[in-house]
Structure formats: structure tokens, C-alpha cells
């Protein structure tokens, strides 16, 4: 058999191997990187929020979530070569609306929480096919901490000044009514493969 004929026979098998997605080792490495990236996003945002709350109070700290959170997510995306963001079905901003995969991932994490899993261990990942090609998808639960309740708690418990600022900054706000330990949303990470 001539070399071009061998290539013609081998090419479909090679292409099929490429289309199958990342190996188990490659997926494990992406999961590890996604966990690091989500940890950096959560720690950085949480640190800035605590500082702002202590220095400026809850009304002015709202700007950390509105302005700094997207900037922090963009920095994490660049640092780890992912697309990282925070989303929730009960979003505060239209930019935080989850896509179908993210909504399903959060629902699954909420079920695991209800079954007794610890909130800090709640994450999931998958390689999915999209019209643009395969993507690695990752979701990390954002459990409600006591600190979050100032802006995300029950409406009767949110201070009037915070309510007024939220109404001005987020007229379509759905992100209230939470209790400690609930899953408020997820850190969503994706990477095209």
C-alpha cells in the first residue's frame, strides 16, 4: 500500500480521536485549574467585600459586587485561560442570567446540598458539545454566608438604606430571600476545546 493510501485510511481514525475530547488526565487538570480559578475569584471578591463593608458600610459596599466582581472575573479568566463569571436563576443583574447548562448544574448542586453534602465541596464539571465545538464546563456553588444576608437576606431583614440602593442599582433584582447555607448561585467556568 502506498503512503497516501495509508494516510487516507488513517486520517478518519485520527480525526475521530481528536473529536472525542480531552483525556481523563487532561480533564482532571482542567478541573484542578477550574477549582483554583473559582477559589481565586471567591477569595478576592470576598476579601474586597469585607473590606468595603468595614470601611464604607453595606450601602457603599454594593459597588464591589456591581463594579469589582465583573473585573475580578475578567482577571481570573485571563489568568487561568477560562471564561469565568457568577450566575444565578435569582440574579441581581441581567448579566448574571444562567444558560441552560448553568441552571441545570446549580439545580444539581442544590440537590446534593439537600442530601447533606457540605456546601464548600459542591462543584461539578462536564465536557459538552456545542454548535461551536466542545467545551469544558465547570460550576462551583456559592453558598450564602452570614455576611451575604445584609443584601441577599429576607426583604424584612435588609436595612432600608440597602434596599434603596439595591432598587436604584438593580431595578430587576431577584437576589433576595436567602438563608445561610443556601446556594445563591454558582461560579461558572468554561473553556472551548
Steps between C-alpha positions, in 0.01 A plus 500: 500500500631845413553770764214726376261203523616433858443862589154488345415193710651638820364855475139422604626312807732787592224757458259291706759483776534878497123549507450274802612771740762526768644193672419421861834652604432818302153527653644451850748782434222730376290420808796580725556830316127583515497436875800730541341767280167488684686513833692809391180669382312419822789595731580824318140615482431397860808684625410820315140477618601458866738796473235719340240401758739589781615828350189629320202303631255278312344767276833600347630141495237417236734656244751221568258241366377723219833640378782291641347151465497513117853642501621226733333236280670650192839490675446137606392413145818647360725348768362145458399510131133437583179697464398551865192674638236481773143407406174416677137435404423762768740752348551858593618609156394384152867411442461232769231296325613137474492307174333156490814312609565741788138481623511119491837495676373725780185290542717188532722668758193608699377137503838384628485766774151383597634142517754611761814584302709781646456831313874553454533171309227571247634514147440320172650487151435358159629507143206603282442522127388839370437626146841672523677182619572330830527695823620422849237625747544535875273629778589578862220570748486840668348423840345788692721616784365709792676802347288460182170545683538877529422522127361154417295408808126520550355834391382579855857463629679710237565852635297777332810680369623179338154437348500849352848459354416157358182637342702780338790279384302186411139581404443137388652345815390144583789416735334521842325261736800283580600333826850394610628191323269523197656496152464859378659435163810350342838595369473388140813417307533390141772445245469414134688183409 
